[in-house]
Amino acid sequence: MRFGYIGSMKVKPGHRAEVAAALVDGSEGLRAAGCDLYVVTESATDEDTIWVTEVWKSKEHHDASLQLPEVAAAISKMMPLLTGEFTQQQTRVLGGLGL
Amino acid sequence: MRFGYIGSMKVKPGHRAEVAAALVDGSEGLRAAGCDLYVVTESATDEDTIWVTEVWKSKEHHDASLQLPEVAAAISKMMPLLTGEFTQQQTRVLGGLGL
């Protein structure tokens, strides 16, 4: 069963658009690493929060992606723009529309 | 910008598979109502929780879908199987992979 991830990150004031754009730009490159879906959204009620929903072929694909040089570089570039407040849910993907 | 919704619902013990299957089965029918993505997942850490990520053409499409007879019927059929504990995040969809 495919692995899912729903996470939020809080961005330092004024940096949300920049971080979100970087996440969108990087998402296409995740396909080769086993990512099937990577939805970047901004909270409609909290101006400093980004929500991401991901679907991966397996948890192993997801975990391995974090070690990719381009992903690690993107994360370390982004980190100074984040407050360090994260939430995360790990899920099993059952199906639905548009997958 | 497209409207996003990330929500969780808690199911009475033993009923998660039944509720999740009903959500998956109903998702294809949402396309005509303006839904582009409807991902049904089960928590990997809490055996009674379902997480759903949705993308709609607009918030108005989402809100109107709740009034559709088949959606209203599905919700009222499902309600007795839920504990009443929900979370929800309304978002604006910025882009990503697989959308």
Backbone of each chain as ProteinMPNN parsed JSONL, in Angstrom:
{"seq_chain_A": "MRFGYIGSMKVKPGHRAEVAAALVDGSEGLRAAGCDLYVVTESATDEDTIWVTEVWKSKEHHDASLQLPEVAAAISKMMPLLTGEFTQQQTRVLGGLGL", "coords_chain_A": {"N_chain_A": [[0.843, -1.203, 0.0], [0.457, 2.23, -0.767], [2.467, 4.874, 0.631], [1.599, 7.622, 2.61], [1.812, 11.099, 3.413], [1.105, 13.806, 5.404], [1.767, 17.031, 6.072], [2.579, 19.982, 7.987], [4.198, 23.158, 7.928], [5.615, 25.92, 9.585], [6.308, 29.192, 8.628], [8.717, 31.807, 8.767], [7.554, 35.16, 9.282], [6.483, 36.708, 6.295], [7.853, 35.137, 4.492], [6.485, 33.088, 3.286], [5.542, 32.792, 0.599], [7.884, 32.515, -0.843], [9.042, 30.148, 0.192], [7.005, 28.317, -0.423], [6.971, 28.459, -3.218], [9.465, 27.376, -3.8], [9.047, 24.767, -2.932], [7.067, 23.914, -4.722], [8.47, 24.174, -7.126], [10.443, 22.231, -6.792], [9.041, 19.888, -6.808], [8.46, 18.353, -9.115], [10.792, 17.006, -9.653], [10.742, 14.983, -7.799], [9.414, 12.817, -8.726], [10.927, 10.811, -9.997], [12.044, 9.68, -7.81], [10.115, 8.139, -6.737], [7.805, 9.375, -5.951], [4.373, 10.002, -6.133], [2.499, 11.961, -5.809], [2.427, 15.331, -4.838], [1.341, 17.799, -3.169], [1.217, 21.162, -2.788], [0.149, 23.57, -0.562], [-1.232, 26.617, 0.801], [-2.203, 27.725, 4.012], [-5.524, 28.872, 4.469], [-6.27, 30.308, 6.6], [-4.207, 30.912, 8.303], [-1.552, 32.905, 7.986], [1.105, 32.215, 7.894], [1.535, 29.537, 7.447], [2.209, 26.488, 5.741], [0.835, 23.73, 4.062], [1.412, 20.385, 3.154], [0.635, 17.627, 1.124], [1.518, 14.34, 0.486], [2.086, 11.51, -1.661], [3.638, 8.438, -1.851], [5.411, 5.693, -3.424], [6.248, 3.878, -1.54], [7.069, 3.786, 1.996], [9.767, 3.533, 2.202], [10.706, 4.62, -0.187], [10.039, 7.304, 0.283], [11.601, 7.89, 2.59], [14.171, 7.451, 1.603], [14.351, 9.494, -0.246], [14.917, 11.758, 1.173], [17.573, 11.707, 1.499], [18.669, 12.323, -0.907], [20.936, 14.311, -2.756], [20.002, 16.757, -3.952], [17.592, 17.152, -2.682], [18.31, 17.242, 0.02], [19.897, 19.532, -0.106], [17.984, 21.45, -0.814], [16.364, 21.384, 1.445], [18.12, 22.286, 3.449], [18.576, 24.829, 2.565], [16.107, 25.946, 2.898], [15.51, 25.796, 5.58], [16.386, 28.011, 7.31], [14.331, 29.794, 6.857], [12.158, 28.884, 8.116], [10.135, 28.439, 11.095], [10.539, 26.265, 12.674], [8.411, 24.939, 13.659], [6.519, 22.174, 13.142], [4.029, 19.902, 11.852], [3.134, 16.476, 11.471], [1.676, 13.742, 9.735], [1.697, 10.361, 9.229], [0.54, 8.146, 6.792], [-1.478, 5.492, 5.31], [-2.235, 4.998, 1.969], [-5.358, 4.776, 0.583], [-6.922, 5.166, -1.653], [-8.944, 6.884, -4.108], [-10.027, 9.88, -5.843], [-8.335, 11.094, -8.72], [-5.821, 10.18, -8.292]], "CA_chain_A": [[0.0, 0.0, 0.0], [1.292, 3.428, -0.875], [2.719, 5.656, 1.839], [1.167, 9.007, 2.544], [2.378, 12.03, 4.397], [0.445, 15.115, 5.456], [2.571, 17.809, 7.003], [2.543, 21.451, 7.938], [5.389, 23.858, 8.42], [5.371, 27.338, 9.845], [7.345, 29.982, 7.974], [8.912, 33.119, 9.382], [6.678, 36.132, 8.633], [6.904, 37.307, 5.032], [8.628, 34.217, 3.64], [5.718, 31.93, 2.855], [5.476, 32.644, -0.866], [9.205, 32.054, -1.295], [9.196, 28.733, 0.545], [6.018, 27.535, -1.178], [7.416, 28.392, -4.616], [10.578, 26.419, -3.855], [8.477, 23.418, -2.81], [6.399, 23.601, -6.004], [9.513, 24.008, -8.155], [11.192, 20.999, -6.575], [8.198, 18.694, -6.706], [8.525, 17.519, -10.319], [11.973, 16.162, -9.54], [10.542, 13.873, -6.856], [8.752, 11.695, -9.406], [11.906, 9.74, -10.233], [12.375, 9.072, -6.517], [9.004, 7.3, -6.287], [6.707, 10.201, -5.453], [3.257, 10.059, -7.084], [1.689, 13.164, -5.574], [3.06, 16.275, -3.915], [0.425, 18.94, -3.26], [1.657, 22.268, -1.938], [-0.942, 24.513, -0.309], [-1.053, 27.557, 1.909], [-3.38, 27.818, 4.867], [-6.414, 30.007, 4.19], [-6.623, 30.959, 7.872], [-2.99, 31.273, 9.038], [-0.751, 33.407, 6.864], [2.486, 31.739, 7.944], [1.573, 28.074, 7.434], [2.146, 25.715, 4.496], [0.441, 22.329, 4.21], [1.819, 19.542, 2.034], [0.158, 16.241, 1.107], [2.388, 13.547, -0.381], [1.869, 10.069, -1.846], [4.869, 7.772, -2.302], [5.221, 4.27, -3.725], [6.444, 3.172, -0.269], [7.748, 4.609, 2.996], [11.197, 3.464, 1.91], [10.97, 5.645, -1.202], [9.989, 8.617, 0.941], [12.754, 8.07, 3.48], [15.381, 7.54, 0.782], [14.379, 10.777, -0.975], [15.486, 12.796, 2.045], [19.032, 11.605, 1.387], [19.124, 12.784, -2.227], [21.686, 15.566, -2.608], [19.228, 17.957, -4.295], [16.558, 17.338, -1.65], [19.016, 17.698, 1.225], [20.318, 20.923, -0.339], [16.788, 22.295, -0.768], [15.914, 21.461, 2.842], [18.997, 23.127, 4.278], [18.385, 26.207, 2.112], [14.798, 26.405, 3.36], [15.408, 25.751, 7.043], [16.456, 29.322, 7.988], [13.096, 30.557, 6.638], [11.093, 28.221, 8.885], [10.211, 28.682, 12.546], [10.817, 25.016, 13.39], [7.143, 24.302, 14.069], [6.029, 21.247, 12.119], [3.175, 18.773, 12.229], [3.199, 15.445, 10.443], [0.87, 12.534, 9.827], [2.044, 9.304, 8.291], [-0.703, 7.441, 6.462], [-1.524, 4.509, 4.225], [-3.107, 5.585, 0.955], [-6.384, 3.775, 0.259], [-7.452, 5.397, -2.991], [-9.67, 8.134, -4.272], [-10.126, 10.525, -7.151], [-7.226, 11.92, -9.175], [-4.521, 9.598, -7.931]], "C_chain_A": [[0.873, 1.246, 0.0], [1.349, 4.209, 0.441], [2.255, 7.09, 1.627], [1.743, 9.838, 3.662], [1.589, 13.326, 4.279], [1.186, 15.935, 6.497], [2.318, 19.291, 6.897], [3.874, 21.994, 8.418], [5.034, 25.327, 8.579], [6.584, 28.119, 9.356], [7.493, 31.308, 8.722], [8.124, 34.168, 8.593], [7.277, 36.708, 7.354], [7.613, 36.369, 4.08], [7.8, 33.075, 3.05], [5.727, 31.737, 1.346], [6.779, 32.076, -1.415], [9.39, 30.557, -1.021], [8.243, 27.879, -0.284], [6.449, 27.385, -2.638], [8.566, 27.401, -4.771], [10.063, 24.985, -3.773], [7.801, 23.0, -4.119], [7.454, 23.323, -7.078], [10.227, 22.67, -8.019], [10.365, 19.735, -6.737], [8.317, 17.788, -7.927], [9.71, 16.542, -10.245], [11.811, 14.976, -8.607], [9.946, 12.645, -7.527], [9.706, 10.511, -9.573], [12.294, 9.025, -8.946], [11.216, 8.244, -5.957], [7.844, 8.078, -5.685], [5.613, 10.291, -6.519], [2.453, 11.344, -6.959], [2.395, 14.037, -4.557], [2.292, 17.591, -4.053], [0.852, 20.013, -2.267], [0.513, 23.267, -1.798], [-0.542, 25.489, 0.792], [-2.345, 27.619, 2.698], [-4.202, 29.034, 4.488], [-6.69, 30.814, 5.45], [-5.396, 31.41, 8.667], [-1.938, 31.665, 7.996], [0.704, 32.933, 6.863], [2.614, 30.22, 7.808], [1.401, 27.504, 6.032], [1.738, 24.291, 4.842], [0.837, 21.559, 2.953], [1.194, 18.16, 2.204], [0.965, 15.474, 0.078], [1.892, 12.103, -0.48], [3.123, 9.488, -2.475], [4.595, 6.295, -2.543], [5.414, 3.411, -2.47], [7.088, 4.154, 0.705], [9.251, 4.644, 2.734], [11.568, 4.482, 0.827], [11.002, 7.034, -0.575], [11.258, 8.859, 1.756], [14.039, 8.254, 2.668], [15.497, 8.893, 0.094], [15.043, 11.872, -0.144], [17.013, 12.807, 1.982], [19.552, 12.086, 0.031], [19.809, 14.136, -2.084], [20.837, 16.803, -2.895], [18.132, 18.228, -3.257], [17.205, 17.858, -0.363], [19.443, 19.159, 1.088], [19.126, 21.873, -0.244], [16.313, 22.476, 0.67], [16.815, 22.405, 3.638], [18.917, 24.595, 3.854], [17.101, 26.815, 2.702], [14.735, 26.596, 4.879], [15.477, 27.122, 7.723], [15.188, 30.159, 7.83], [11.925, 29.997, 7.436], [11.261, 28.507, 10.372], [10.613, 27.434, 13.323], [9.563, 24.332, 13.907], [6.596, 23.474, 12.914], [4.924, 20.375, 12.711], [3.341, 17.733, 11.134], [2.281, 14.284, 10.772], [1.388, 11.555, 8.795], [0.796, 8.459, 8.064], [-0.446, 6.314, 5.475], [-2.592, 4.977, 3.236], [-4.074, 4.517, 0.435], [-6.952, 3.946, -1.139], [-8.137, 6.737, -3.067], [-9.639, 8.631, -5.69], [-8.84, 11.27, -7.473], [-5.86, 11.381, -8.83], [-3.912, 8.841, -9.107]], "O_chain_A": [[1.896, 1.305, 0.682], [0.412, 4.199, 1.239], [2.5, 7.686, 0.578], [2.112, 9.328, 4.72], [1.428, 13.873, 3.188], [1.224, 15.57, 7.671], [1.897, 19.795, 5.856], [4.576, 21.366, 9.21], [4.257, 25.889, 7.807], [7.729, 27.76, 9.63], [6.52, 31.855, 9.241], [8.033, 34.077, 7.369], [8.43, 37.14, 7.333], [7.947, 36.765, 2.964], [8.346, 32.193, 2.389], [5.905, 30.616, 0.87], [6.775, 31.26, -2.336], [9.834, 29.804, -1.887], [8.635, 26.828, -0.793], [6.307, 26.312, -3.225], [8.632, 26.671, -5.76], [10.572, 24.095, -4.454], [7.951, 21.863, -4.565], [7.343, 22.361, -7.839], [10.576, 22.046, -9.021], [10.913, 18.635, -6.798], [8.279, 16.566, -7.785], [9.629, 15.408, -10.716], [12.637, 14.063, -8.611], [9.97, 11.552, -6.96], [9.341, 9.363, -9.323], [12.807, 7.906, -8.977], [11.305, 7.71, -4.851], [7.001, 7.51, -4.991], [5.893, 10.618, -7.672], [1.797, 11.763, -7.913], [2.897, 13.552, -3.543], [2.567, 18.391, -4.947], [0.846, 19.793, -1.056], [-0.026, 23.749, -2.794], [0.354, 25.226, 1.595], [-3.438, 27.572, 2.135], [-3.654, 30.103, 4.218], [-7.28, 31.891, 5.377], [-5.524, 32.201, 9.601], [-1.493, 30.824, 7.214], [1.448, 33.224, 5.927], [3.694, 29.673, 8.031], [0.571, 27.965, 5.247], [2.239, 23.713, 5.807], [0.623, 22.023, 1.833], [1.22, 17.59, 3.294], [1.086, 15.903, -1.069], [1.353, 11.548, 0.477], [3.609, 9.977, -3.495], [3.68, 5.714, -1.959], [4.815, 2.342, -2.35], [7.586, 5.207, 0.308], [9.921, 5.641, 3.004], [12.612, 5.129, 0.909], [11.887, 7.838, -0.868], [11.904, 9.899, 1.628], [14.881, 9.093, 2.992], [16.602, 9.389, -0.127], [15.651, 12.795, -0.686], [17.659, 13.785, 2.361], [20.76, 12.237, -0.146], [19.317, 15.01, -1.37], [20.932, 17.795, -2.172], [17.789, 19.379, -2.987], [16.706, 18.795, 0.261], [19.363, 19.929, 2.044], [19.23, 22.959, 0.327], [15.911, 23.569, 1.07], [16.326, 23.229, 4.411], [19.154, 25.495, 4.659], [17.021, 28.015, 2.965], [14.002, 27.446, 5.385], [14.693, 27.378, 8.637], [14.982, 31.12, 8.571], [10.833, 30.566, 7.434], [12.362, 28.779, 10.851], [10.986, 27.524, 14.493], [9.639, 23.269, 14.522], [6.256, 24.001, 11.854], [4.887, 20.139, 13.919], [3.655, 18.074, 9.994], [2.129, 13.896, 11.93], [1.504, 11.89, 7.616], [0.089, 8.103, 9.006], [0.632, 6.194, 4.891], [-3.712, 5.31, 3.626], [-3.652, 3.485, -0.087], [-7.413, 2.979, -1.745], [-7.947, 7.608, -2.219], [-9.275, 7.908, -6.618], [-8.305, 11.99, -6.63], [-4.849, 12.048, -9.049], [-2.82, 8.287, -8.985]]}, "seq_chain_B": "MRFGYIGSMKVKPGHRAEVAAALVDGSEGLRAAGCDLYVVTESATDEDTIWVTEVWKSKEHHDASLQLPEVAAAISKMMPLLTGEFTQQQTRVLGGLGL", "coords_chain_B": {"N_chain_B": [[-7.558, 30.717, -7.651], [-7.164, 27.31, -6.783], [-9.215, 25.589, -4.366], [-8.353, 24.014, -1.339], [-8.607, 21.276, 0.941], [-7.915, 19.763, 3.952], [-8.584, 17.181, 5.981], [-9.429, 15.407, 9.023], [-11.052, 12.54, 10.397], [-12.484, 10.821, 13.106], [-13.171, 7.463, 13.715], [-15.596, 5.197, 14.998], [-14.453, 2.43, 16.971], [-13.361, -0.307, 15.026], [-14.721, 0.287, 12.694], [-13.326, 1.584, 10.7], [-12.343, 0.626, 8.184], [-14.688, 0.222, 6.757], [-15.838, 2.807, 6.594], [-13.79, 4.17, 5.23], [-13.726, 2.781, 2.799], [-16.215, 3.481, 1.775], [-15.81, 6.201, 1.373], [-13.802, 6.17, -0.595], [-15.197, 4.835, -2.638], [-17.161, 6.721, -3.221], [-15.763, 8.814, -4.283], [-15.153, 9.144, -7.024], [-17.464, 10.106, -8.14], [-17.442, 12.748, -7.405], [-16.096, 14.252, -9.195], [-17.589, 15.467, -11.241], [-18.715, 17.465, -9.807], [-16.796, 19.322, -9.525], [-14.51, 18.575, -8.244], [-11.066, 17.929, -8.117], [-9.202, 16.345, -6.911], [-9.151, 13.779, -4.531], [-8.079, 12.333, -1.91], [-7.974, 9.493, -0.05], [-6.928, 8.357, 3.032], [-5.564, 6.25, 5.636], [-4.619, 6.718, 8.997], [-1.299, 5.903, 9.955], [-0.588, 5.584, 12.508], [-2.661, 5.799, 14.295], [-5.319, 3.868, 14.882], [-7.974, 4.443, 14.481], [-8.387, 6.631, 12.866], [-9.049, 8.584, 9.963], [-7.667, 10.301, 7.224], [-8.216, 12.874, 4.891], [-7.414, 14.423, 1.853], [-8.279, 17.077, -0.202], [-8.828, 18.63, -3.401], [-10.372, 21.285, -4.97], [-12.114, 23.015, -7.625], [-12.969, 25.478, -6.782], [-13.82, 27.153, -3.668], [-16.53, 27.464, -3.632], [-17.45, 25.409, -5.279], [-16.776, 23.235, -3.648], [-18.365, 23.746, -1.334], [-20.932, 23.672, -2.442], [-21.083, 21.024, -3.185], [-21.683, 19.653, -0.897], [-24.342, 19.843, -0.666], [-25.412, 18.192, -2.543], [-27.693, 15.597, -3.317], [-26.743, 12.88, -3.256], [-24.342, 13.095, -1.913], [-25.083, 14.227, 0.53], [-26.671, 12.124, 1.437], [-24.763, 10.091, 1.694], [-23.158, 11.179, 3.69], [-24.948, 11.273, 5.877], [-25.39, 8.61, 6.228], [-22.916, 7.76, 7.044], [-22.351, 9.105, 9.393], [-23.248, 7.899, 11.921], [-21.2, 6.111, 12.347], [-19.031, 7.51, 13.084], [-17.036, 9.256, 15.552], [-17.436, 11.886, 15.99], [-15.311, 13.529, 16.271], [-13.416, 15.762, 14.588], [-10.906, 17.219, 12.432], [-9.988, 20.121, 10.552], [-8.531, 21.784, 7.772], [-8.539, 24.567, 5.798], [-7.352, 25.449, 2.64], [-5.309, 27.144, 0.13], [-4.523, 26.063, -3.067], [-1.386, 25.661, -4.392], [0.192, 24.307, -6.193], [2.237, 21.65, -7.579], [3.301, 18.201, -7.765], [1.661, 15.818, -9.793], [-0.859, 16.827, -9.848]], "CA_chain_B": [[-6.711, 29.65, -7.104], [-8.015, 26.2, -6.353], [-9.482, 25.434, -2.943], [-7.93, 22.744, -0.778], [-9.18, 20.89, 2.228], [-7.261, 18.613, 4.588], [-9.405, 16.911, 7.157], [-9.391, 14.079, 9.642], [-12.237, 12.126, 11.133], [-12.25, 9.675, 13.976], [-14.213, 6.47, 13.473], [-15.802, 4.296, 16.139], [-13.571, 1.27, 16.834], [-13.781, -1.411, 14.172], [-15.471, 0.721, 11.513], [-12.544, 2.426, 9.809], [-12.264, 0.099, 6.814], [-15.999, 0.428, 6.134], [-15.993, 4.234, 6.27], [-12.802, 4.529, 4.21], [-14.162, 2.205, 1.522], [-17.335, 4.299, 1.288], [-15.238, 7.461, 0.878], [-13.131, 5.872, -1.866], [-16.228, 4.516, -3.632], [-17.911, 7.915, -3.594], [-14.917, 9.921, -4.72], [-15.205, 9.344, -8.476], [-18.668, 10.89, -8.425], [-17.245, 14.156, -7.057], [-15.424, 14.951, -10.291], [-18.562, 16.303, -11.94], [-19.061, 18.587, -8.931], [-15.687, 20.277, -9.487], [-13.407, 18.064, -7.424], [-9.945, 17.456, -8.927], [-8.4, 15.376, -6.156], [-9.798, 13.349, -3.284], [-7.176, 11.268, -1.476], [-8.425, 8.889, 1.2], [-5.84, 7.629, 3.688], [-5.758, 5.906, 7.046], [-3.445, 7.013, 9.807], [-0.412, 4.766, 10.223], [-0.248, 5.568, 13.944], [-3.893, 5.806, 15.098], [-6.109, 2.91, 14.109], [-9.353, 4.886, 14.301], [-8.433, 7.931, 12.192], [-8.977, 8.711, 8.504], [-7.27, 11.624, 6.724], [-8.613, 13.119, 3.513], [-6.934, 15.656, 1.215], [-9.149, 17.39, -1.34], [-8.601, 19.83, -4.223], [-11.605, 21.663, -5.688], [-11.927, 24.146, -8.535], [-13.182, 26.677, -5.96], [-14.513, 26.871, -2.408], [-17.956, 27.384, -3.935], [-17.702, 24.034, -5.74], [-16.747, 22.353, -2.473], [-19.531, 23.976, -0.475], [-22.134, 23.223, -3.146], [-21.111, 19.555, -3.255], [-22.265, 19.117, 0.339], [-25.808, 19.885, -0.813], [-25.858, 17.193, -3.519], [-28.447, 14.543, -2.616], [-25.971, 11.652, -3.008], [-23.323, 13.397, -0.906], [-25.797, 14.368, 1.802], [-27.096, 10.781, 1.855], [-23.569, 9.36, 2.124], [-22.724, 11.737, 4.977], [-25.83, 10.887, 6.982], [-25.196, 7.165, 6.445], [-21.606, 7.568, 7.681], [-22.267, 9.805, 10.678], [-23.33, 7.034, 13.114], [-19.967, 5.331, 12.506], [-17.971, 8.45, 13.478], [-17.123, 9.686, 16.954], [-17.722, 13.327, 16.055], [-14.053, 14.28, 16.373], [-12.914, 16.138, 13.26], [-10.057, 18.401, 12.264], [-10.046, 20.569, 9.168], [-7.72, 22.901, 7.321], [-8.876, 25.087, 4.484], [-6.103, 25.921, 2.034], [-5.258, 27.535, -1.282], [-3.638, 25.085, -3.71], [-0.367, 26.41, -5.117], [0.741, 23.499, -7.277], [2.947, 20.459, -7.145], [3.419, 17.033, -8.638], [0.553, 14.87, -9.846], [-2.155, 17.52, -9.787]], "C_chain_B": [[-7.607, 28.536, -6.559], [-8.096, 26.086, -4.825], [-9.025, 24.048, -2.481], [-8.528, 22.507, 0.593], [-8.394, 19.68, 2.713], [-8.015, 18.351, 5.879], [-9.158, 15.537, 7.728], [-10.726, 13.808, 10.304], [-11.896, 10.894, 11.944], [-13.47, 8.756, 13.872], [-14.38, 5.626, 14.736], [-15.005, 3.008, 15.91], [-14.175, 0.178, 15.943], [-14.467, -1.002, 12.884], [-14.642, 1.476, 10.487], [-12.54, 1.925, 8.367], [-13.564, 0.361, 6.056], [-16.186, 1.895, 5.707], [-15.038, 4.624, 5.148], [-13.22, 3.994, 2.843], [-15.307, 3.018, 0.925], [-16.826, 5.626, 0.727], [-14.554, 7.256, -0.469], [-14.177, 5.637, -2.96], [-16.949, 5.774, -4.121], [-17.088, 8.97, -4.3], [-15.018, 10.185, -6.223], [-16.388, 10.233, -8.861], [-18.511, 12.375, -8.137], [-16.645, 14.954, -8.209], [-16.378, 15.932, -10.999], [-18.96, 17.529, -11.122], [-17.911, 19.578, -8.803], [-14.538, 19.854, -8.603], [-12.316, 17.508, -8.332], [-9.153, 16.365, -8.233], [-9.117, 15.066, -4.856], [-9.034, 12.12, -2.81], [-7.609, 10.762, -0.103], [-7.286, 8.063, 1.79], [-6.25, 7.251, 5.108], [-4.469, 6.214, 7.789], [-2.627, 5.755, 10.032], [-0.148, 4.618, 11.713], [-1.481, 5.529, 14.845], [-4.928, 4.989, 14.346], [-7.569, 3.342, 13.881], [-9.478, 6.181, 13.491], [-8.246, 7.807, 10.682], [-8.579, 10.147, 8.171], [-7.653, 11.737, 5.256], [-7.992, 14.433, 3.047], [-7.732, 15.883, -0.059], [-8.651, 18.631, -2.073], [-9.855, 20.059, -5.056], [-11.326, 22.873, -6.565], [-12.133, 25.478, -7.817], [-13.837, 26.243, -4.656], [-16.012, 26.712, -2.652], [-18.325, 25.985, -4.455], [-17.741, 23.074, -4.553], [-18.02, 22.493, -1.661], [-20.804, 23.453, -1.129], [-22.24, 21.703, -3.159], [-21.789, 18.953, -2.026], [-23.792, 19.087, 0.277], [-26.317, 18.847, -1.822], [-26.56, 16.049, -2.78], [-27.598, 13.312, -2.301], [-24.892, 11.877, -1.95], [-23.975, 13.513, 0.472], [-26.225, 13.002, 2.335], [-25.914, 9.98, 2.378], [-23.104, 9.858, 3.496], [-23.638, 11.256, 6.102], [-25.75, 9.391, 7.26], [-23.918, 6.905, 7.256], [-21.563, 8.084, 9.119], [-22.338, 8.882, 11.904], [-22.061, 6.219, 13.362], [-18.795, 6.201, 12.978], [-18.151, 8.855, 14.937], [-17.526, 11.147, 17.085], [-16.477, 14.177, 16.207], [-13.491, 14.504, 14.965], [-11.818, 17.192, 13.411], [-10.214, 18.841, 10.821], [-9.122, 21.755, 8.948], [-8.222, 23.315, 5.953], [-7.625, 25.742, 3.908], [-6.348, 26.476, 0.635], [-4.183, 26.668, -1.932], [-2.67, 25.808, -4.644], [0.226, 25.628, -6.283], [1.417, 22.265, -6.733], [2.931, 19.377, -8.194], [2.133, 16.216, -8.606], [-0.815, 15.513, -9.787], [-2.755, 17.667, -11.185]], "O_chain_B": [[-8.654, 28.787, -5.962], [-7.162, 26.442, -4.106], [-9.278, 23.043, -3.146], [-8.901, 23.442, 1.3], [-8.225, 18.701, 1.987], [-8.073, 19.207, 6.761], [-8.735, 14.619, 7.025], [-11.434, 14.726, 10.718], [-11.12, 10.04, 11.516], [-14.618, 9.195, 13.931], [-13.412, 5.376, 15.455], [-14.895, 2.545, 14.774], [-15.336, -0.202, 16.093], [-14.77, -1.859, 12.054], [-15.189, 1.965, 9.499], [-12.713, 2.709, 7.434], [-13.547, 0.68, 4.867], [-16.637, 2.175, 4.596], [-15.428, 5.33, 4.218], [-13.08, 4.69, 1.838], [-15.362, 3.222, -0.288], [-17.344, 6.12, -0.275], [-14.707, 8.071, -1.378], [-14.063, 6.169, -4.065], [-17.303, 5.875, -5.296], [-17.64, 9.919, -4.858], [-14.972, 11.339, -6.648], [-16.303, 11.017, -9.806], [-19.337, 13.181, -8.566], [-16.68, 16.184, -8.203], [-16.012, 17.067, -11.306], [-19.475, 18.507, -11.663], [-18.016, 20.561, -8.07], [-13.687, 20.669, -8.248], [-12.601, 16.705, -9.221], [-8.505, 15.549, -8.889], [-9.62, 15.957, -4.171], [-9.304, 11.003, -3.251], [-7.608, 11.508, 0.877], [-6.745, 7.176, 1.128], [-7.152, 7.847, 5.696], [-3.371, 5.997, 7.277], [-3.174, 4.678, 10.268], [0.454, 3.633, 12.139], [-1.359, 5.254, 16.039], [-5.366, 5.393, 13.269], [-8.308, 2.669, 13.163], [-10.559, 6.767, 13.433], [-7.413, 7.042, 10.194], [-9.094, 11.094, 8.766], [-7.44, 10.81, 4.474], [-8.037, 15.435, 3.76], [-7.846, 14.988, -0.896], [-8.124, 19.561, -1.462], [-10.336, 19.163, -5.749], [-10.42, 23.659, -6.288], [-11.543, 26.489, -8.197], [-14.342, 25.126, -4.54], [-16.682, 25.933, -1.975], [-19.378, 25.447, -4.115], [-18.617, 22.215, -4.461], [-18.676, 21.504, -1.334], [-21.655, 22.864, -0.462], [-23.341, 21.151, -3.145], [-22.393, 17.883, -2.101], [-24.446, 18.399, 1.06], [-27.526, 18.645, -1.941], [-26.081, 15.587, -1.744], [-27.706, 12.753, -1.21], [-24.564, 10.97, -1.185], [-23.476, 12.963, 1.455], [-26.152, 12.749, 3.537], [-26.031, 9.273, 3.379], [-22.709, 9.068, 4.353], [-23.155, 10.871, 7.167], [-26.005, 8.947, 8.38], [-23.848, 5.963, 8.044], [-20.827, 7.559, 9.955], [-21.561, 9.063, 12.842], [-21.864, 5.694, 14.458], [-17.704, 5.694, 13.24], [-19.253, 8.808, 15.485], [-17.914, 11.595, 18.164], [-16.563, 15.403, 16.268], [-13.143, 13.559, 14.257], [-11.797, 17.954, 14.377], [-10.538, 18.027, 9.956], [-8.955, 22.61, 9.818], [-8.316, 22.486, 5.047], [-6.928, 26.491, 4.593], [-7.415, 26.309, 0.046], [-3.071, 26.552, -1.416], [-3.094, 26.487, -5.579], [0.707, 26.218, -7.25], [1.207, 21.876, -5.584], [2.593, 19.609, -9.355], [1.58, 15.95, -7.538], [-1.826, 14.817, -9.687], [-3.843, 18.223, -11.334]]}, "name": "protein", "num_of_chains": 2, "seq": "MRFGYIGSMKVKPGHRAEVAAALVDGSEGLRAAGCDLYVVTESATDEDTIWVTEVWKSKEHHDASLQLPEVAAAISKMMPLLTGEFTQQQTRVLGGLGLMRFGYIGSMKVKPGHRAEVAAALVDGSEGLRAAGCDLYVVTESATDEDTIWVTEVWKSKEHHDASLQLPEVAAAISKMMPLLTGEFTQQQTRVLGGLGL"}
